[in-house]
């Protein structure tokens, strides 16, 4: 008997990660796709000054699990985590 997959929300704060974002996402997907859960990936762009935001838009267009959140400036790691947690769908 098949069961509904459990939703798991991941909040991933990022800052100026254009050099590694696509590879990171590909590697993350290769692991998550093997697990028996439905993942939502909340990438929180903490005011990056490079092309991170554009890369996030590309990821969201190609992977419906990606939910980009763009902060207007760099607020720091904790604020980025909080912003992501406030947007997640799963309730604790």
Backbone as ProteinMPNN parsed JSONL, in Angstrom:
{"seq_chain_A": "XXXXXXXXXXXXXXXXXXXXXXXXXXXXXXXXXXXXXXXXXXXXXXXXXXXXXXXXXXXXXXXXXXXXXXXXXXXXXXXXXXXXXXXXXXXX", "coords_chain_A": {"N_chain_A": [[0.825, -1.17, 0.0], [0.583, 2.187, -0.885], [1.764, 5.128, 0.664], [1.054, 8.534, 1.466], [3.588, 10.906, 0.834], [5.651, 12.356, 3.327], [5.88, 15.785, 3.962], [8.789, 17.77, 3.941], [10.395, 20.625, 4.877], [13.155, 22.481, 3.891], [15.296, 24.979, 4.956], [17.543, 27.108, 3.545], [19.956, 29.265, 3.998], [21.66, 31.654, 2.017], [24.448, 33.492, 0.691], [25.961, 35.454, -1.617], [26.583, 33.246, -3.421], [26.931, 32.469, -6.07], [28.958, 31.069, -7.408], [28.831, 28.45, -6.515], [26.219, 27.623, -6.243], [24.542, 26.262, -8.187], [25.814, 23.756, -8.474], [25.739, 22.896, -5.81], [22.94, 22.668, -5.481], [22.343, 20.664, -7.346], [23.796, 18.498, -6.251], [22.511, 18.304, -3.772], [19.905, 17.615, -4.593], [20.461, 15.092, -5.695], [20.825, 13.549, -3.454], [18.451, 13.992, -1.93], [16.444, 13.069, -3.65], [16.504, 10.357, -3.379], [15.321, 9.767, -1.032], [12.437, 8.944, 0.999], [10.571, 11.164, 1.094], [8.783, 14.258, 0.582], [10.272, 17.063, -0.473], [10.592, 20.552, 0.148], [12.382, 23.301, -0.868], [13.629, 26.002, 0.557], [15.376, 28.509, -0.36], [17.115, 31.115, 0.988], [18.06, 34.099, -0.001], [20.304, 36.16, 1.224], [20.562, 39.026, 0.692], [22.491, 39.038, -1.391], [25.18, 40.245, -3.448], [26.042, 39.429, -5.847], [25.256, 37.335, -8.65], [23.445, 35.612, -7.499], [20.642, 35.79, -6.997], [19.529, 35.729, -9.599], [20.319, 33.16, -10.37], [18.864, 31.667, -8.528], [16.286, 32.171, -9.45], [16.396, 30.809, -11.891], [16.703, 28.177, -10.925], [14.247, 27.878, -9.581], [12.509, 27.994, -11.736], [13.087, 25.635, -13.021], [12.775, 23.631, -11.136], [10.149, 22.791, -9.276], [10.109, 22.51, -6.534], [11.74, 24.352, -5.417], [11.749, 27.266, -3.577], [12.399, 30.39, -3.732], [13.557, 33.026, -1.611], [14.095, 36.356, -1.356], [16.011, 38.623, 0.311], [16.2, 42.131, 0.978], [18.606, 43.266, 1.756], [21.751, 42.365, 3.331], [21.025, 40.731, 6.137], [22.034, 38.944, 7.896], [22.831, 35.631, 9.144], [21.026, 34.454, 11.107], [18.696, 36.034, 10.812], [18.081, 35.442, 8.181], [17.521, 32.7, 8.361], [15.255, 32.849, 10.026], [13.483, 34.294, 8.375], [13.124, 32.387, 6.374], [11.966, 30.252, 7.841], [9.572, 31.426, 8.568], [8.197, 31.376, 6.199], [7.8, 28.743, 5.523], [5.82, 25.817, 4.802], [5.229, 23.631, 6.363], [4.157, 22.868, 9.589], [5.269, 22.849, 12.911]], "CA_chain_A": [[0.0, 0.0, 0.0], [1.359, 3.414, -0.969], [1.416, 6.164, 1.622], [1.427, 9.88, 1.07], [4.907, 11.296, 1.306], [5.717, 13.396, 4.345], [6.541, 17.014, 3.515], [9.91, 18.264, 4.732], [10.856, 21.922, 4.401], [14.542, 22.808, 4.2], [15.623, 26.399, 4.829], [18.96, 27.167, 3.193], [20.404, 30.643, 3.816], [22.804, 31.79, 1.106], [24.945, 34.856, 0.49], [27.001, 35.503, -2.661], [26.904, 31.841, -3.698], [26.786, 32.178, -7.488], [29.984, 30.136, -7.871], [28.595, 27.076, -6.078], [24.795, 27.356, -6.033], [23.989, 25.245, -9.088], [26.401, 22.464, -8.103], [25.163, 22.538, -4.514], [21.559, 22.219, -5.683], [22.392, 19.368, -8.039], [24.235, 17.496, -5.272], [21.44, 18.156, -2.798], [18.841, 16.846, -5.243], [20.861, 13.695, -5.874], [20.613, 12.884, -2.166], [17.049, 14.077, -1.523], [15.6, 12.283, -4.548], [16.554, 8.956, -2.961], [14.657, 9.636, 0.258], [10.985, 8.784, 0.868], [9.89, 12.364, 1.57], [8.598, 15.324, -0.391], [11.045, 18.189, 0.035], [10.476, 21.921, -0.338], [13.687, 23.914, -0.631], [13.513, 27.45, 0.733], [16.671, 29.185, -0.43], [16.974, 32.497, 1.427], [19.144, 34.935, -0.491], [20.49, 37.176, 2.26], [21.073, 40.273, 0.134], [23.696, 38.82, -2.199], [25.542, 41.3, -4.398], [26.447, 38.803, -7.102], [24.115, 36.882, -9.456], [22.737, 34.554, -6.787], [19.201, 35.915, -7.198], [19.202, 35.246, -10.94], [20.476, 31.71, -10.362], [17.714, 31.124, -7.805], [15.134, 32.233, -10.358], [16.572, 29.691, -12.829], [16.409, 26.941, -10.203], [12.805, 27.82, -9.324], [11.836, 27.722, -13.01], [13.342, 24.255, -13.441], [12.478, 22.701, -10.049], [9.032, 23.383, -8.541], [10.328, 22.41, -5.086], [12.549, 25.499, -4.997], [10.986, 28.453, -3.195], [13.384, 31.413, -3.384], [13.193, 34.18, -0.794], [15.154, 37.339, -1.542], [16.019, 39.721, 1.269], [16.639, 43.369, 0.327], [20.006, 43.505, 2.11], [22.313, 41.319, 4.169], [20.569, 40.858, 7.519], [22.748, 37.974, 8.716], [22.414, 34.233, 9.103], [19.836, 34.197, 11.923], [17.543, 36.689, 10.194], [17.758, 34.682, 6.966], [16.841, 31.482, 8.822], [13.928, 33.228, 10.516], [12.663, 34.617, 7.201], [12.777, 31.124, 5.733], [11.045, 29.5, 8.691], [8.256, 32.083, 8.52], [7.553, 31.074, 4.915], [7.608, 27.308, 5.286], [4.447, 25.306, 4.816], [5.099, 22.621, 7.408], [4.044, 23.402, 10.944], [5.814, 21.957, 13.943]], "C_chain_A": [[0.881, 1.249, 0.0], [0.847, 4.431, 0.038], [1.776, 7.521, 1.031], [2.805, 10.195, 1.625], [4.789, 12.395, 2.35], [6.443, 14.597, 3.762], [7.642, 17.4, 4.49], [10.373, 19.565, 4.092], [12.296, 22.126, 4.837], [14.756, 24.294, 3.965], [17.132, 26.496, 4.664], [19.353, 28.627, 2.986], [21.636, 30.689, 2.913], [23.177, 33.258, 0.958], [26.114, 34.787, -0.486], [27.5, 34.095, -3.02], [26.83, 31.482, -5.175], [27.777, 31.119, -7.979], [29.659, 28.685, -7.54], [27.126, 26.675, -6.04], [24.255, 26.231, -6.905], [24.531, 23.853, -8.753], [25.848, 21.988, -6.768], [23.758, 21.985, -4.697], [21.517, 20.848, -6.359], [22.796, 18.256, -7.068], [23.166, 17.242, -4.21], [20.304, 17.324, -3.374], [19.21, 15.377, -5.373], [20.693, 12.896, -4.591], [19.124, 12.846, -1.828], [16.137, 13.202, -2.373], [15.563, 10.802, -4.177], [15.775, 8.702, -1.669], [13.142, 9.618, 0.097], [10.185, 9.962, 1.446], [9.687, 13.323, 0.404], [9.247, 16.576, 0.187], [10.64, 19.485, -0.642], [11.773, 22.609, 0.065], [13.541, 25.431, -0.615], [14.916, 28.041, 0.784], [16.443, 30.645, -0.052], [18.223, 33.262, 1.006], [19.266, 36.145, 0.433], [21.187, 38.421, 1.707], [22.34, 40.134, -0.676], [23.906, 39.96, -3.186], [26.023, 40.736, -5.727], [25.183, 38.371, -7.853], [23.329, 35.746, -8.796], [21.237, 34.612, -7.035], [18.777, 35.398, -8.572], [19.314, 33.726, -11.021], [19.319, 31.045, -9.62], [16.463, 31.13, -8.676], [15.2, 31.103, -11.386], [16.232, 28.369, -12.153], [14.91, 26.791, -9.974], [12.034, 27.503, -10.603], [11.99, 26.262, -13.425], [12.983, 23.209, -12.38], [11.37, 23.306, -9.183], [9.162, 23.285, -7.018], [11.093, 23.605, -4.529], [11.657, 26.709, -4.777], [11.983, 29.538, -2.781], [12.777, 32.54, -2.553], [14.367, 35.143, -0.907], [15.005, 38.47, -0.545], [16.663, 40.944, 0.616], [18.09, 43.727, 0.631], [20.48, 42.359, 2.985], [21.942, 41.575, 5.617], [21.293, 39.891, 8.449], [22.07, 36.619, 8.724], [21.112, 33.973, 9.867], [18.588, 34.814, 11.316], [17.118, 35.94, 8.93], [17.041, 33.376, 7.334], [15.419, 31.784, 9.272], [12.995, 33.546, 9.356], [12.226, 33.346, 6.485], [11.767, 30.327, 6.535], [9.647, 30.11, 8.686], [7.491, 31.759, 7.245], [7.254, 29.605, 4.694], [6.161, 26.919, 5.448], [4.198, 24.337, 5.969], [5.062, 23.297, 8.772], [4.534, 22.372, 11.936], [4.794, 21.724, 15.034]], "O_chain_A": [[1.816, 1.354, 0.794], [-0.36, 4.573, 0.236], [2.682, 7.637, 0.206], [3.145, 9.802, 2.74], [3.92, 13.262, 2.255], [7.496, 14.451, 3.14], [7.454, 17.363, 5.706], [10.703, 19.6, 2.906], [12.623, 21.965, 6.012], [14.433, 24.809, 2.895], [17.899, 26.037, 5.511], [19.111, 29.179, 1.913], [22.54, 29.862, 3.035], [22.334, 34.147, 1.084], [27.127, 34.142, -0.215], [28.692, 33.804, -2.928], [26.681, 30.307, -5.51], [27.451, 30.35, -8.884], [30.154, 27.777, -8.207], [26.816, 25.503, -5.826], [23.575, 25.336, -6.403], [23.777, 22.88, -8.751], [25.526, 20.81, -6.61], [23.422, 20.945, -4.129], [20.734, 19.981, -5.97], [22.19, 17.184, -7.072], [22.945, 16.102, -3.802], [19.796, 16.423, -2.707], [18.36, 14.507, -5.182], [20.444, 11.692, -4.639], [18.592, 11.791, -1.479], [15.159, 12.652, -1.866], [14.675, 10.076, -4.623], [15.594, 7.554, -1.263], [12.615, 10.213, -0.843], [9.234, 9.76, 2.2], [10.343, 13.207, -0.631], [8.814, 17.085, 1.221], [10.377, 19.52, -1.845], [12.207, 22.506, 1.212], [13.353, 26.058, -1.658], [15.557, 28.069, 1.835], [15.662, 31.338, -0.703], [19.299, 33.094, 1.581], [18.421, 37.04, 0.415], [22.25, 38.818, 2.182], [23.187, 41.027, -0.652], [22.954, 40.556, -3.69], [26.372, 41.493, -6.634], [24.136, 38.999, -7.693], [22.625, 35.003, -9.479], [20.616, 33.573, -7.263], [17.768, 34.702, -8.687], [18.494, 33.076, -11.669], [18.845, 29.985, -10.029], [15.671, 30.188, -8.636], [14.176, 30.505, -11.716], [15.548, 27.531, -12.739], [14.36, 25.704, -10.15], [11.013, 26.816, -10.555], [11.122, 25.713, -14.105], [12.895, 22.022, -12.695], [11.629, 24.244, -8.43], [8.396, 23.92, -6.293], [11.095, 23.843, -3.321], [10.912, 27.123, -5.664], [12.374, 29.605, -1.616], [11.635, 32.949, -2.767], [15.501, 34.787, -0.589], [14.006, 39.189, -0.547], [17.569, 40.806, -0.205], [18.734, 44.42, -0.157], [19.695, 41.479, 3.339], [22.455, 42.496, 6.253], [21.176, 40.007, 9.669], [20.902, 36.479, 8.361], [20.198, 33.343, 9.336], [17.529, 34.185, 11.305], [15.926, 35.822, 8.647], [16.065, 32.998, 6.686], [14.487, 31.054, 8.934], [11.842, 33.116, 9.351], [11.083, 33.244, 6.039], [10.814, 29.786, 5.975], [8.652, 29.392, 8.788], [6.264, 31.859, 7.217], [6.526, 29.257, 3.765], [5.383, 27.587, 6.129], [3.083, 24.243, 6.482], [5.856, 24.194, 9.055], [4.251, 21.18, 11.816], [5.068, 20.999, 15.991]]}, "name": "protein", "num_of_chains": 1, "seq": "XXXXXXXXXXXXXXXXXXXXXXXXXXXXXXXXXXXXXXXXXXXXXXXXXXXXXXXXXXXXXXXXXXXXXXXXXXXXXXXXXXXXXXXXXXXX"}
